[in-house]
Amino acid sequence: MKLTTPRFDKAQVLVIGDVMLDRYWHGGTSRISPEAPVPVVKVNQVEDRPGGAGNVALNIAALGGGASIVSVVGNDEAADALQKRLQAAGIHTDFQVSSDKPTITKLRVISQHQQLIRADFEEAFTAEDSLDFIAKAEKLVPLMGAVILSDYAKGTLQNTEALIQICRKHKVPVLVDPKGTDFSRYKGATLLTPNWNEFTAIVGACNSEQEIVAKGSALMRELELQALLVTRGEHGMSLLRPGQPELHLPARAREVFDVTGAGDTVISVLAASLAAGEPLPQSVALANIAASIVVAKLGTAVVSAPELRRAVQSEQGSGRGVVTEEQLLIALADARAIGEKIVFTNGCFDIIHAGHVGYLADTRNLGDRLILAINSDASVKRLKGEGRPINTVDRRMAVLAGLEAVDWVLYYDDDTPERLLDIIKPDVLVKGGDYTEDQVVGHEIVRAYGGDVQVLSFFDNCSTTAIVEKIQQDAKKN
């Protein structure tokens, strides 16, 4: 599965749910209060960030997508601060104002990158506070490529069933970040994104991958979902779809600094990617990469399109080129985790010519990743005789690794690649030349585990041996 950054500027996403203001007071601490055994913070910076559904909308806008938000706020200064920051990011806001409840605000006091205290200002919203949501949704949903229901259990989402039905009527995918222990209210959604604790609170303890799949599949049937994405912290995330193989993606974060808002980033990148026309597996893989970026940031944060693009480019290039067997196995585990199809071919590849280039390009088209295993110098000598190879193994690998079609190059000392095939277990084994499939070395190994064997012709009838013979003949003439 090759990843590219989608055209997020083509994506329109509507976020409906609990918006809140994340307020940060930053300052230094040098003494203890004489009034109580608590540190005194000299506040020198006040920072306001939209949180909850607001952070989801900000993530979409940061990617370059079009974001709209429908929510409930109070008639207060916090609502003004929220509106100002969201609109400054180009987000269309459509707020219903509660006359008797405050805008949800979470105040955090930070000193030396440590949170000392959090104070919450909130009262649960009721059905009366979101009476206009259905009318707002009917107006906006047909214009959208995806809809997110961002539920923080603050009472904003009172009638999720009706909102989901509106989305289904207009054939717009609706993604839900759920809360609580009653998921029946999300019945009919396109996809749910519970975290591990939320998932196990609903389905019970899961002690194996098989149990996750079984219980997740039962939940999808019960709720009539098209997909379920379970985010599992340091264990990555698992995508389940009815009738399709599960997709497990490993966590990619190198350093976790703050997990605040990571779930917002996952669902926003997922929705924006779908709205931009990306298939679901690719969208999930992009969300997984985005999550690894945001957890390395402090507080409620977003991932920008350039950040995601650089990370995708890094992931795509990660481990490519000349590798050892150990490095290759690590790279393969990562590739298979996102469902990539592995193709394997081998040979001496002594003098690289047009036949090799065409053959490798055709071979690469049979899957997502191409492994090229070449014979060592000693192995080539045993197979081809004295005077071969013309180019040493390090030079051959350097040239081959520079070809666009080749993902990984390694060498082997054996006369055949059978030991490597036993270890690597590629999905497709390819050989070039005048063979039948049953004559390809290692075909029994690959077919035994259900792999495929293919024979391709060399391009332009080129061969290294013919080139060497011509050089030798020309040398004799001179």
C-alpha positions in Angstrom: 0.0 0.0 0.0 1.7 3.1 -1.3 0.8 6.3 0.6 0.6 9.8 -0.9 -0.7 13.0 0.6 -4.3 13.6 -0.7 -5.6 16.8 -2.1 -7.0 18.0 1.2 -8.1 21.2 -0.5 -10.8 19.1 -2.2 -12.2 17.9 1.1 -15.2 19.4 2.9 -15.9 18.0 6.4 -18.6 18.9 8.8 -17.9 18.4 12.6 -20.9 18.2 14.9 -20.3 17.8 18.6 -18.9 19.1 21.9 -16.7 22.2 21.4 -14.6 23.5 24.3 -12.0 26.1 25.0 -8.6 24.9 26.2 -7.0 27.7 28.1 -3.4 27.6 29.3 -1.7 29.9 31.8 2.1 29.6 31.5 4.6 31.0 34.0 7.6 30.4 36.2 7.6 28.9 39.7 10.2 30.0 42.2 8.5 29.9 45.6 5.8 28.3 47.7 2.8 30.3 48.7 2.8 31.5 52.4 -1.0 30.8 52.4 -0.8 27.1 51.6 1.8 24.5 50.6 1.3 25.2 46.8 3.6 26.7 44.2 3.1 30.3 43.2 3.0 30.6 39.4 3.8 34.0 37.9 1.7 34.0 34.8 3.4 35.6 31.8 1.5 34.0 29.0 -2.1 33.2 28.3 -3.0 30.8 25.5 -6.4 29.8 24.2 -6.9 26.8 21.9 -10.2 25.3 20.6 -10.6 21.9 22.1 -12.9 18.9 21.6 -14.9 19.3 18.3 -13.1 22.6 17.8 -9.7 20.8 17.8 -11.1 18.3 15.2 -12.1 21.2 13.0 -8.7 22.9 13.4 -6.9 19.7 12.4 -9.0 19.6 9.2 -8.2 23.2 8.5 -4.5 22.7 9.2 -4.5 20.0 6.5 -5.9 22.5 4.0 -9.4 21.0 4.1 -12.7 22.9 4.3 -14.1 22.6 7.8 -17.5 23.5 9.3 -18.5 23.1 12.9 -22.0 22.9 14.5 -22.0 23.0 18.3 -23.4 24.6 21.5 -21.6 27.5 23.4 -22.6 29.8 26.2 -23.2 33.5 26.0 -19.8 34.5 27.3 -16.3 35.6 26.7 -15.1 32.0 26.2 -17.5 31.6 23.3 -16.1 34.8 21.7 -12.6 33.5 22.1 -13.6 30.2 20.5 -15.4 31.9 17.6 -12.5 34.2 16.9 -9.9 31.5 16.8 -11.9 29.1 14.7 -12.9 31.7 12.2 -9.3 32.9 12.0 -8.4 29.4 10.8 -11.0 29.6 8.0 -13.5 27.4 9.8 -17.2 28.0 9.2 -18.9 28.1 12.7 -22.6 27.6 13.3 -23.1 27.8 17.1 -26.3 27.5 19.0 -26.1 29.7 22.1 -27.3 28.4 25.5 -28.8 31.1 27.6 -28.1 29.5 31.0 -24.9 27.4 30.6 -21.3 28.4 30.1 -19.0 27.5 27.2 -17.1 24.4 28.3 -13.7 25.7 29.3 -10.7 23.8 30.7 -8.1 25.9 32.4 -4.6 24.5 32.8 -1.8 26.1 34.7 1.6 25.1 33.2 5.1 25.7 34.7 8.3 24.4 33.3 6.3 22.2 30.9 4.5 20.6 33.8 0.7 20.9 34.3 0.1 21.9 37.9 -3.6 22.0 38.0 -6.7 21.9 35.7 -9.9 23.8 36.5 -13.1 22.9 34.5 -16.0 25.3 33.9 -19.0 23.4 32.5 -22.5 22.2 32.9 -24.0 19.4 30.9 -26.1 20.5 27.9 -29.7 19.3 27.5 -31.8 18.5 24.4 -33.1 22.1 24.4 -29.6 23.4 23.9 -29.2 21.6 20.5 -32.8 21.8 19.1 -31.6 23.4 15.9 -29.0 20.7 15.1 -31.2 18.7 12.8 -32.1 21.7 10.7 -28.4 22.8 10.5 -27.4 19.3 9.5 -30.0 19.0 6.8 -28.6 22.2 5.3 -24.9 21.4 5.5 -24.6 17.6 5.1 -25.3 17.5 1.3 -22.4 19.8 0.7 -19.9 17.6 2.6 -17.5 14.8 1.7 -17.6 13.5 5.3 -19.2 14.2 8.7 -17.7 13.7 12.1 -19.8 13.3 15.3 -17.3 14.4 18.0 -18.8 13.1 21.3 -17.2 14.2 24.6 -20.3 13.3 26.6 -21.0 16.9 27.4 -24.6 16.7 26.2 -24.3 18.5 22.8 -25.0 15.3 20.8 -28.5 14.6 22.0 -30.0 13.1 18.8 -27.2 11.1 17.1 -29.6 8.7 15.5 -31.3 11.5 13.5 -28.0 13.0 12.5 -26.7 9.6 11.3 -29.9 9.0 9.2 -29.5 12.4 7.5 -25.9 11.4 6.5 -27.1 8.1 5.2 -29.9 9.7 3.3 -27.4 11.9 1.5 -24.8 9.1 1.2 -22.2 11.0 3.1 -19.9 8.9 5.3 -20.4 9.7 9.0 -17.5 8.9 11.4 -18.1 8.9 15.2 -15.6 9.4 18.0 -17.8 7.7 20.7 -18.1 8.1 24.4 -19.8 6.2 27.2 -21.0 2.6 27.5 -24.0 2.8 25.2 -22.9 2.6 21.6 -26.4 1.8 20.4 -27.0 5.5 19.8 -24.4 5.3 17.0 -26.2 2.6 15.1 -25.9 2.9 11.4 -22.7 5.1 11.4 -20.1 4.5 8.7 -17.2 4.0 11.2 -16.6 4.3 14.9 -13.2 5.1 16.4 -13.2 4.0 20.0 -9.9 3.9 21.9 -8.9 0.7 23.7 -10.6 1.5 27.0 -13.8 2.5 25.3 -13.8 -0.6 23.1 -13.2 -3.1 25.9 -15.8 -1.3 28.1 -18.4 -2.3 25.5 -17.2 -5.7 24.3 -15.3 -6.9 27.4 -11.7 -7.9 27.9 -9.7 -9.0 24.8 -6.7 -11.2 25.4 -5.6 -11.9 21.8 -5.8 -10.4 18.3 -8.3 -13.1 17.4 -10.6 -12.0 20.3 -10.3 -8.4 19.2 -11.5 -9.3 15.7 -14.3 -11.6 16.9 -15.7 -9.1 19.4 -15.2 -6.2 17.0 -17.0 -8.1 14.2 -19.9 -8.8 16.5 -20.1 -5.1 17.5 -20.2 -4.1 13.8 -23.0 -6.5 13.1 -25.0 -5.3 16.1 -24.5 -1.6 15.2 -24.7 -2.0 11.4 -21.3 -0.4 10.9 -19.3 -0.4 7.7 -16.0 -0.3 9.7 -14.5 -0.1 13.2 -11.2 1.5 14.0 -9.8 0.6 17.5 -7.0 2.9 18.6 -4.7 1.0 20.9 -2.1 3.4 22.2 1.4 1.9 22.1 -0.1 -1.1 20.2 -1.1 1.0 17.2 -4.6 0.7 15.8 -6.8 -2.0 14.2 -9.2 -1.6 11.3 -12.0 -4.1 11.1 -14.4 -4.3 8.1 -17.2 -6.9 7.6 -16.1 -9.7 5.3 -12.5 -8.3 4.9 -9.2 -9.1 6.5 -8.3 -7.0 9.6 -5.6 -4.4 9.2 -3.3 -3.9 12.2 -1.0 -0.8 12.1 1.8 -0.5 14.6 2.3 2.7 16.7 4.9 4.9 15.0 5.6 7.5 17.7 9.3 7.6 18.6 8.6 9.7 21.7 5.2 10.3 23.4 5.1 13.7 25.0 1.4 14.4 25.4 -1.6 12.3 24.2 -4.0 15.2 24.5 -6.1 15.5 21.3 -4.5 12.4 19.6 -8.0 11.0 19.0 -9.1 14.3 17.5 -6.2 14.1 15.0 -6.9 10.5 14.1 -10.6 11.1 13.2 -9.9 14.4 11.5 -7.2 13.1 9.2 -9.3 10.0 8.5 -12.4 12.0 7.6 -10.4 14.6 5.5 -8.7 11.8 3.6 -12.0 10.0 2.9 -13.5 13.3 1.8 -10.5 13.9 -0.5 -11.2 10.5 -2.2 -8.7 8.2 -0.5 -9.7 4.6 0.2 -10.3 3.6 3.8 -7.1 1.6 4.4 -4.9 4.4 3.1 -6.9 6.9 5.1 -6.3 4.9 8.3 -2.6 4.6 7.5 -2.3 8.4 7.1 -4.2 8.9 10.4 -1.8 6.6 12.1 1.2 8.6 10.9 -0.5 11.8 12.0 -1.1 10.4 15.4 2.6 9.8 15.8 3.3 13.4 15.1 0.8 15.0 17.4 1.7 13.0 20.5 5.1 14.5 20.4 3.6 18.0 20.9 2.5 19.6 24.1 -1.2 20.1 24.8 -4.1 20.2 22.3 -2.3 20.4 19.0 -2.8 19.9 15.2 -0.9 18.3 12.4 -0.3 20.5 9.3 -0.3 19.3 5.7 3.5 19.9 5.3 4.2 18.0 8.5 2.1 15.0 7.3 3.6 15.2 3.8 7.2 15.1 5.2 6.2 12.2 7.5 4.6 10.2 4.6 7.7 10.8 2.5 9.9 9.7 5.3 7.8 6.6 5.9 7.8 5.7 2.2 11.5 6.0 2.0 12.2 4.4 5.3 14.4 1.3 5.0 14.6 1.5 1.2 17.9 0.6 -0.6 20.6 -1.8 0.4 19.7 -3.8 3.5 20.9 -6.7 5.6 18.6 -9.6 6.2 17.8 -8.4 9.7 16.9 -4.9 8.4 14.8 -6.4 5.7 12.7 -8.5 8.1 12.0 -5.4 10.2 11.0 -3.4 7.1 8.8 -6.3 5.9 6.9 -6.5 9.2 6.1 -2.8 8.9 5.1 -3.2 5.2 2.8 -6.1 5.9 1.2 -4.3 8.8 -0.3 -1.9 6.4 -1.3 -4.6 3.9 1.5 -4.3 1.3 2.0 -7.1 -1.2 5.7 -8.3 -1.3 7.3 -9.3 -4.6 10.7 -11.2 -4.7 13.1 -11.8 -7.5 16.8 -12.7 -7.7 19.8 -13.1 -10.0 23.4 -12.1 -10.6 22.7 -8.7 -12.2 26.3 -8.3 -13.1 26.2 -5.7 -15.8 22.9 -3.7 -15.5 21.3 -3.3 -18.9 18.0 -2.3 -20.4 16.7 -5.8 -20.1 17.2 -5.7 -16.3 15.5 -2.3 -16.0 12.4 -3.3 -18.0 12.2 -6.6 -16.2 12.4 -5.0 -12.7 9.8 -2.4 -13.6 7.4 -5.2 -14.8 8.2 -7.2 -11.7 7.5 -4.3 -9.3 4.0 -3.8 -10.9 3.0 -7.2 -9.5 2.9 -5.8 -6.0 3.6 -2.9 -3.6 7.2 -3.7 -2.7 10.0 -5.3 -4.6 12.9 -7.3 -2.9 15.8 -7.9 -5.2 18.3 -10.5 -3.9 21.5 -10.9 -5.8 24.2 -13.5 -5.8 27.4 -12.7 -3.9 30.7 -12.5 -5.8 31.7 -16.0 -4.8 28.2 -17.3 -5.8 28.4 -15.6 -9.2 31.9 -17.1 -9.8 30.6 -20.6 -9.0 27.6 -20.2 -11.3 29.3 -18.2 -14.2 32.9 -19.3 -14.0 36.2 -17.4 -13.8 36.2 -13.8 -14.7 32.7 -13.2 -13.3 31.4 -11.1 -11.9 32.6 -8.1 -13.8 31.2 -5.8 -11.0 31.6 -6.5 -7.3 28.6 -7.1 -5.2 28.7 -3.7 -3.5 28.8 -1.9 -6.9 26.0 -4.0 -8.2 23.8 -3.3 -5.2 24.5 0.4 -5.3 23.3 0.6 -8.9 20.3 -1.6 -8.4 19.2 0.4 -5.2 19.1 3.5 -7.4 16.4 2.1 -9.6 12.9 3.4 -8.9 11.3 0.0 -9.2 13.5 -1.5 -6.4 12.6 -1.1 -2.7 15.2 -3.4 -1.1 18.4 -5.0 -2.3 20.4 -7.6 -0.4 22.9 -10.3 -1.4 23.1 -14.0 -0.5 26.1 -16.4 -0.6 24.2 -19.6 -1.5 23.8 -20.7 -5.1 20.0 -20.5 -4.8 17.7 -18.1 -2.9 15.8 -20.9 -1.2 17.0 -20.1 2.3 15.9 -16.5 1.8 12.5 -17.5 0.5 11.9 -19.6 3.6 12.6 -16.6 5.8 11.0 -13.8 3.8 7.9 -15.7 2.4 7.1 -13.2 -0.4 3.6 -13.0 -1.8 5.0 -13.3 -5.3 8.1 -15.0 -6.6 9.2 -13.8 -10.0 11.9 -15.1 -12.4 12.9 -13.7 -15.7 13.9 -15.9 -18.7 12.8 -18.9 -20.6 11.4 -21.0 -17.8 8.1 -22.7 -16.9 6.8 -21.8 -13.5 7.7 -25.3 -12.2 11.3 -24.7 -13.2 11.7 -21.6 -11.1 14.0 -22.3 -8.1 12.0 -22.1 -4.9 8.5 -22.5 -6.5 7.7 -25.3 -4.1 8.5 -23.2 -1.0 6.3 -20.3 -2.2 3.4 -22.3 -3.3 3.4 -24.3 0.0 2.3 -21.2 1.9 -0.1 -20.0 -0.8 2.2 -17.6 -2.6 2.2 -17.0 -6.4 5.0 -17.8 -8.9 5.4 -15.7 -12.1 7.8 -15.9 -15.1 8.5 -12.7 -17.1 10.5 -12.2 -20.2 13.6 -10.1 -20.2 13.1 -6.8 -22.1 14.7 -6.5 -25.5 16.4 -9.9 -25.4 19.3 -8.5 -23.5 21.7 -10.6 -21.4 24.8 -9.9 -19.4 26.5 -13.0 -20.9 25.9 -11.8 -24.4 27.3 -8.4 -23.5 30.4 -9.9 -22.0 30.9 -12.2 -25.0 30.6 -9.2 -27.4 33.1 -7.2 -25.4 35.5 -10.1 -25.5 35.1 -10.6 -29.2 35.6 -6.9 -29.9 38.7 -7.0 -27.8 40.2 -9.9 -29.8 39.5 -8.1 -33.1 41.5 -5.2 -31.8 
